[in-house]
Amino acid sequence: MTTVLEYGHRERVRIHYDDLDQMGIVHNARYAVLLERALSSYWEEHGFSIANGRPTAPDVFHAVVEFTINYRTPISGTGDVLIHFWLDKFGRTSGVYGFRVTSADGATVHAEGHRSIVRLDPATMRPTDWTPAAREVAATLTKPTLATEEAA
């Protein structure tokens, strides 16, 4: 039962044996890695990656400043899950992702949370503006706000 996606993106991610803990469920620390794999795949498809040890675009140089997760239902065993992610906010120098880890059919929510990032200038390590190219991709991930939904 895969539901229609109204905002953001869903990425299929594989759970491997080494993602599991001694009880056979996905280790809590691996959820951040699963999200990272999904985000990396999406942005790489849009030209933002690391190639030959260097960022392919300036916006790839960013840091996570906050990560929150609420665990709902354990993932037991290997196989695929879906990572649904979107941008709740994309400001001048930062962004806030919302995300949900679900079963491959989307019926079970395993975890959900938020991940905040800030783009950094590599020379100064200070926040710096996103490029227009990153803003264009980010616009495809932005969750509609209540005001936007009411106006429609």
ZIDAPE-V985960 format. One record per run of one state. SS is the DSSP state (a for helix, b for strand, c for the rest). FROM is the first residue (numbers start at 1). TO is the last residue. Records with the same first field share a line. If there is no record, write none. Layout:
# ZIDAPE-V985960
SS=FROM-TO + FROM-TO
This chain:
# ZIDAPE-V985960
c=1-8 + 16-16 + 21-24 + 27-29 + 46-49 + 52-53 + 56-57 + 61-61 + 72-75 + 77-78 + 91-93 + 104-108 + 121-126 + 128-131 + 140-141 + 143-145 + 152-152
b=9-15 + 20-20 + 25-26 + 50-51 + 54-55 + 62-71 + 76-76 + 79-90 + 94-103 + 109-120 + 127-127 + 142-142
a=17-19 + 30-45 + 58-60 + 132-139 + 146-151
